Amino acid sequence: MSNALYRDLKKLAEQTEKNADFSNDNYRLNFHLMPPVGWLNDPNGLCKMGEYYHVFYQYSPFNADGGVKHWGHYRSKDLLTWEQMPIIMYPDQPFDVHGVYSGSALIENDKMYLYYTGNVKLDGNFDYVNSGREHNTVLAVSSDGVSVDYKKLLMKNTDYPENLTLHVRDPKVFKYENKYYMVQGARTKQDKGVLLVFESENKFDWKHINTISTNETFGYMWECPDLFYLDGMWFLVCSPQGVKKQGNHYQNIYSCGYFPLYGDFRNEYKLGEFQELDFGFDFYAPQTFTDGQRYFMLGWFGMPDADYKNPTENWQHCLTSLCTLKRSGKTIYRYPVIEINKLRGKEIKPQDATVFDLEYRCSQSGRIIIRNALVIEWSEDLLSITHINGGNGRNTRKVDVSNINFLRILADTSAVEIFINGGEKVLSTRYYPKDTGIVLPEHGNANIWEMKSLNIVKD
């Protein structure tokens, strides 16, 4: 599909990416996906179609501080070599002119159905919560996974249930028992976060059938919802906004985690206790998908509205490592895909470490210092990370965890992910080191590999 706005945006984006120069930037990532230029946030439309895995993401090529959102695109056959594809969706229609917001993918009959929120903000004196905004549910259909055949407006704010603000967004669509289901995050007029459940017979016409919520208000908005069945249990992932800090929980401005869901999400249900997915500074808006054998999760290595910023020029943010999910009781374990191990190079000494993969079998307490920039410290039931010299506004994050016996640390040029006990708990943070080397405890057994880069091929 093509119109004048599409053609102008496409030409301008291609020229902006072509002119980007990062030759003097030491913080561009080696094995995390990042924007070609400009701003990146939520992963979108994660799926496998044919032989390709597809990763779409919120992308503002013209402004490293945000701006109008497109859908950027990477694809891969093996999760190691990634093609940087052309932007697949532009804000080029009246129903998405101020941003192609977050959404998901459904693959059926060799076609890709991309559901997303089309954002429209009206000019005027509005609060953009109860007035002045359109959050439209839109479908884009692609026959090749590279370009869009057509877009179709499915629902407007007037089509959603009553008693909601204008904040209804981020559709996740899946097929179950021969019907199609869509979940969307929403904010009620009483400032309570809820999940809307829609049902369809044909992927185009949707009917609201249920609203899922907690008894007591748990945040004023549930962003980026995801409902999936993992190893015999339903889980509802969301990013609730407005949850107050409680001890070592909900330490960031916005949280991200999951509820175990019992019963039937379409009718009678019960939500279990909310569990956070990450206890670091930079993790938000994750999305899951399956290739029929494994369940994957990919998140935004960032945090909206945080009081800190990355000291990079002309680009902001990246995506986390791709992880597989496993269930243990009511807990989701998140751990890097096995393919990442193929990026390991030679084993190195601690003093030589810069970009590395560390496996460490722990004693009951210890302390690791990474490149004189980040301190990881743990005792029997607590682990903390502390940025040395401020971490560009980041300070300390803590996680309660008993019997710490194994740590895996993936450290890129400006991103660190710490997996505790095989992914039972995870802490993710951006950091900006200038030194080399790791200081390890006297006790414990460590293996350290230097990490090679993903192979990024430009289309």
N, C-alpha and C positions, 0 to 999 in steps of 0.2 A: 504494500500500500504506500501511497506517496501523495503528498500535497506540498505546497510552497513552504510552509513552516517546517515540515519534515526535511525537505531538501536543504534549506538554509541551516538548520541545526546540525544536520549530518556533515555538511561541508565545514562548518565552523569547528565542530568537535574533532574531525579528522585533522584539521590544521593545527588545533591546539595540542593534540597528542603528538603530532609530528614535530612541533617546535619545542617540546619539553626537553630540558637539559638537566640531568642529574649527575653529571660527571664528577662534581665535587661534593656529592651527598653521601656521607658514610653510613647513613641510617636507613637507606633503602633495604628492603628485606631480601634474604636469600631463599628461604624455603616457606614463606608465607605469601599468599596472593595479596596484591595491593593494587591501588588504582594506577593506571598509566600516567595520570596527572590529576590534580584536583582532589576532590573529596569522595570518600567511600564510607558507607555505613551498612545497613542490614543486608545479609545474604538473602536472596530471593530465588524462587523457582527451582530449587535444587532437585535434580532428577537424573535418571539414566534413560536415554532414548537411543535405541539401537546399540551401537558400539561406543557411544560417547556418554561420559558423565558431563553434566552441564551445571555450572555455577553462575548464576546471575547475581547482581548486587546493586544496591542503591549507589548512584554515581552522579556527581556534579563535576563535569570536566572543566568548567569555566571558572570555578571558585573553590579554593582550598578551604574556605570557611563554611561551605554548605552550598546554598543556592538551589535552583530548580533541579529536581531529580529525574534522571534517566535510569535505564537498566543497562549496566555494563555486563560483560559476558566473557567467561573463560570456559573452555571445554577440554576434556582429556579422555584418552582411552585407557590410561594406566595409572592415573592419579599422580604421576611424576612429571610427565611432559604435558604442559598446558599451552593451548593455543589462545592467544589474546585475540578475541573475535571482535568484530564491529559491534557497536551499541545496537542492541536488538529493539529497544523501545525508547521513543522520544515523547516528550509532552507536546503532542501535535494535534490534539483534538479538543473541542470545547469542554469535554467532560474530564480531561486530565491536564489542562493547559498549564497548571502551576505545579505539576509534579506527578510522575509515574511512581506512586508510592509502593510499599511492600506488598508481596503476594507470593503465590505458590504455583506449582506446575502439576498437571495431571496428564499422564501419557496414555493414549488409547488409540488403537487402530492406526499406528504410525503417525499420529499427530500429537502436537504439544498444545495443551490448553493452559494458557497463563492467566491466572486470576489475580487481579491487583486492585488497589485503591487509587482512583483518579482524584487528584486534589485540585480544588478550585478555591481561591481566596478572593473575596470581593473587596473592592476599594471602599473605604468608609470607616466610620467610628464603630467598630465591632469588637467583641471580646474573642471571637473566633472559636468559642466553645459552644455557646448557645445561638450565636448569630454570625453571619458573614462568611460561612465556610460550606463547601460541598465536599462530602466524602462519598464518592461514587464507586460502586462495585462494577468492575469492567473485566471483560474477557478478551484476550488477544489469542488468535489461533495461528499456529505456525506449522507448516508442512515439513520444513527442513531443520527446525531448531536453530536457524540462523537469522531468518527474517520473518516478519509478521505478515500473514495473508490479509487479515482484517481485524478490527477491534469492534466490540459490541458493548454498549452500555446495558448492564443487567439490572442494577438497582440504584436508586437515589435515596437520600435521607428520608424522604417521605414514604419509602417502601419498608423501612425498618420499623421495629416495634415502637410503640409510644413510650414516653417517659425517658427517652434518651437524649443526651446532648447531640451535637453534630459530629462528635468523635466516635465513629464506627469505622474500623479499618483493619487491614492486614489479613485478607481471607486466606485460609488454608483449606484446600479441597482434597478429598480422598473418596475412593469408592469402597463400599462395604455392604455386603449382602444384597448385591445387584441394584443398589441405589447410590446416589452421589450425596456427599455431605460436605458442608462448608461451615467452618467456625470463624467468627470474627470477634476481635476485641472491641469493647465498648465502654463508655462512661455514662452513667445515668445522671439525671438532673439533680440527684441527691449526692453526686460525686462518689459513686461506688463503682468499682471496676467489676465488669461481668463479661461472660462469654455467650455470644449468640450462636445458636445451632440452626442451620438451614438444611433443607432436604430438596432433592431434585430427581426427577425421572430421566432428564435428558441433557443435563449439564448447562442448560440455558435459563430455565424457569425455576425460580427458587422460592420456597415457602419456609417461613420461620416456624420451627416446631418446639424449641426449648430455649430456656435461658439458664445458664449454669453460673452459680455464684456461691460465695461463702455466707454463712449466717451473719457474721459480723463483717463490717466493711474491712476489706484487705486491699488498701490502695484505692485511688480514685479512678484509675484507668488500667486495663489489662491490655498491653500491647503485644503484638506479634505472637498470637496464640498458635498452638500446635497440639493436635490430639492424635495419638497413635497407640497401637497395640504392640507391646514389647514383651516377648517371652511369657505370654499368658496373662498380662495385666494391661489395662488402659492407663495412660498417663496424659495429663493435661499440662503442657509447658506454656508459660506466659512470662511476660516482663511487667510486673505490676509497678506502677508509679504511685508514690505517696505513702510507702510503708516506712514507719519510723524505726530507727535503729533500736535494737534490743540486744544488749550485750555484744557478742561477736557476730551477730546476725544483722543483715540489712545495713551494711556499713557504707555502701555507696548511695548516691542520690537516688538511683533507681535500682530495683532488684531484678533478679532473673532466676527462675527455678521451675518446680513442677509439683503438681498434686497427683498422688495416686487417685484414680477414679474407680469407684465400685458401683455396680449396677449397670444401668443402661443410660448412656449419654443422651439418648433420644427421649427419655421418659423419666423414670425414677432413678436417682443417682445419689451418691454420697462422695464427698471429697475427703481424702485423707489429709494428713499434715503436710503443709508446704515445705519443700526442701530446696535449698539453693543449689544451683548448678556450679557456681564459681564464687570464690571468696577473695579474688584479687581485685585490682582496680579497674580492669578493662575487659569486660565480657558482657554482651548484651544481644538481645534479639536473635537467639539461635534458631535454626530450623533443621528438621530431620527429613530424611528420605531413605528409601530402600532400593537396592538393586535386585531384590528378590531373595538374596541370601544374607545380607548384612543390613543393619540399621546404622545410618551415619548421622552425625551432627556436625554442623559448621556454625560458628558464631561470628559476630562482629567483635573484633579486638578493639573495642572502644567503649565509651560511656557517654550518652547524651547529657548535655547541660552540666557536665562536670566542671569543677572549679580549677581544673588543671588543663594544660594543653601540650601537645607534642611540639617540640622545637624544630619542626621540619618546614621547609619552604616549598610552596607550589604543590604540596600534596599532604593529605591527612588520612591516617588510619590504614588498617589492613584487616584481613580475615584470620581467624584462628587456624590452628592445625585441624585438619579433618580427622574426626574421631569416630570410632565405632562405639555402640551402646550395648551394654549387657545389664540384665536385671539380677539383683540379689535381694530377695524379699521385696521390701517397698523402696529399695534404693537403686538408682540408676548409676552404673559405673561408666565413666567416659574416658576413653584411652585412645592414643594415636593409632591410626590405621597401620597395619603391618607393613604397607608399602613404604612408609617413611623410613624404615630400617635400611632400605636400599640406598638412602642418601648418606649413610654412614661411610666415612672414609677410614683412614688409618686411626688406630688408637693413639692417643696423645697424653702427655704428662699434664698435670693440673696447671703448671705455670705457663703452658703454651696455649691454653684454651681461649678461644674468642667466640666463634660460632660452633656450638657443640651439642652433643646428646650425651647426658650423664645418667647412668644407672648407679644407684647407691643403696647398698644394704646397710641399714642403720643400726646403731645402738639406741638406747632409750632416750638419749638427749644428744644434742650436737649443734654445730653452727657451721654454715657454709657461706663464704663471701665470694660473690661472682663479680669479677672484673672491677673490684673496688667501687661497685655501684649499687649492689643489692645484697642484703644480708638475709639469709634464711636460717631461722633458729627454731628449735623444737625441744620439747620436754615430753613427759609421758602422755599428756593429753592436750597439748596445744602446739600449734605451729604458727609462726609469724614471718612476714616478709617486711623489711624496712629498707627504704631507699636512702642511700648515703647522699648527703649534700642536696636533699630536697626532692630529687626525682622529678624536677619540673612541676612541683606542686603536689606530688604524691608523697605520702609519708609511710604509714604502717597499716597493714591489714593482718587480721588474725583469724584462725579457724580452730574450732574445738574438734579434736580427733584423738581417739585412744589407740594405743598400741601402734605407733608409727614404726614400721619395719622396712619400708621400701619407698624410695623417692626416685622419680624419673624427672629430669629437668631438660627441657628443650629450650636452648638459648640461641636466638637469632641475633642479628646485628642490633636490633632495638626492640626485641620482644622476648619475653620469658614465660614459659608455661611450666608449672610445677604439678606433677601428678603424684598423689599420695596413695600408697597401698593399692597400686594397680588401677587408679582412677576413682577410688572411693570419694575423695575430695580433690578439688583442683583450684589452683590460684593462677590467674593470668594477669600479667602487667606489661605495659611498655616500659622501657628503660633506655638510658642513653649513656653507655659507658665510654670511657676514653682509654682505660687501661686494659691489660691482658692478664689472664690467669684466674685460677680458682684456689681458694684456701679451704681445705677439707679438714674435718676432725681427725684426731689421731686414730680413733677407732672406727671401724666400718670397712666395707669393701666396695671400691669404686671402679667402674669402667667408664672411660671417656673417649668418645669418638669425635673427630672433626666432622662437620656436616657440609656436604656438597649442596649446591643450589638446585632448586627446581629448574627444569628446562622450559623457559618461557619462549614460545615461538609466536611471533607477530604475524597475523593474517595478511 
